[in-house]
Amino acid sequence: MSAARQSSGKISQASEQIEGATLQLSASSKQGLSSAAAVSFISLSLQEQRAASEQVACNVERVAQSVEENAAQSGIVRTTQELKAMSDGLGVILQRFSF
């Protein structure tokens, strides 16, 4: 009977070791799933940031174009004012030659 008890004890030990290994594998699996979820979240966040960066770049380009257009319009206004001043000056000169 002593041999039977030893065998039974060894079987119990083996069973406990298998159960422990199963628990460790289960924990590792959960950590793996948790890591996969974290990687997925980071990937999604990077995609969102890339889209936002592209949108910001487009908006910056539109602002730059608006600034260029405003600068061109400012130049037109300045030129118009200069032409008006020249016209007024020519009007004064022509009045000297009036009869």
C-alpha positions in Angstrom: 0.0 0.0 0.0 2.8 2.3 0.6 3.6 2.3 -3.1 0.0 3.1 -3.9 0.1 6.1 -1.6 3.3 7.3 -3.1 1.8 7.0 -6.6 -1.3 8.8 -5.5 0.8 11.6 -3.9 2.8 11.9 -7.1 -0.3 12.1 -9.2 -1.7 14.8 -6.9 1.6 16.7 -7.2 1.5 16.4 -11.0 -2.1 17.5 -11.0 -1.3 20.6 -8.9 1.6 21.4 -11.2 -0.6 21.1 -14.2 -3.2 23.3 -12.6 -0.5 25.9 -11.7 0.8 25.8 -15.3 -2.7 26.3 -16.6 -3.3 29.3 -14.4 0.1 30.8 -15.6 -0.8 30.2 -19.2 -4.2 31.8 -18.7 -2.6 34.8 -17.1 -0.1 35.1 -19.9 -2.9 34.8 -22.4 -4.8 37.6 -20.7 -1.6 39.8 -20.7 -1.2 39.0 -24.4 -4.7 40.0 -25.1 -4.2 43.2 -23.0 -1.0 43.9 -25.0 -2.8 43.4 -28.3 -5.6 45.7 -27.2 -3.0 48.4 -26.2 -1.2 48.0 -29.6 -4.6 48.3 -31.4 -5.5 51.4 -29.4 -2.1 53.0 -30.1 -2.5 52.2 -33.8 -5.9 53.8 -33.9 -4.6 56.8 -32.0 -1.8 57.3 -34.5 -4.3 57.1 -37.4 -6.4 59.7 -35.8 -3.4 61.9 -35.2 -2.2 61.5 -38.8 -5.7 62.6 -40.1 -5.7 65.6 -37.7 -2.2 66.6 -38.9 -3.3 66.4 -42.5 -6.3 68.6 -41.8 -4.1 71.1 -39.9 -1.7 71.2 -42.9 -4.6 71.9 -45.3 -5.8 74.7 -43.0 -2.3 76.2 -42.9 -2.2 76.1 -46.7 -5.5 77.9 -46.9 -4.4 80.6 -44.5 -1.2 81.1 -46.5 -3.2 81.5 -49.7 -5.5 84.0 -48.0 -2.4 86.0 -46.8 -1.1 86.0 -50.3 -4.4 87.2 -51.7 -4.6 89.9 -49.0 -1.1 91.0 -49.9 -2.0 91.2 -53.6 -5.2 93.2 -52.8 -3.2 95.5 -50.5 -0.8 96.1 -53.4 -3.8 97.0 -55.7 -5.2 99.4 -53.1 -1.7 101.1 -52.8 -1.3 101.4 -56.6 -4.9 102.8 -56.9 -4.1 105.4 -54.2 -0.8 106.3 -56.0 -2.7 106.7 -59.4 -5.3 108.9 -57.7 -2.6 111.1 -56.2 -0.9 111.3 -59.7 -4.2 112.2 -61.2 -4.8 114.9 -58.7 -1.3 116.3 -59.3 -1.9 116.3 -63.1 -5.3 118.1 -62.5 -3.5 120.8 -60.6 -0.9 121.2 -63.4 -3.6 121.3 -66.1 -5.5 124.1 -64.1 -2.4 126.3 -64.6 -2.8 126.0 -68.4 -6.5 126.7 -68.4 -7.8 129.7 -70.2 
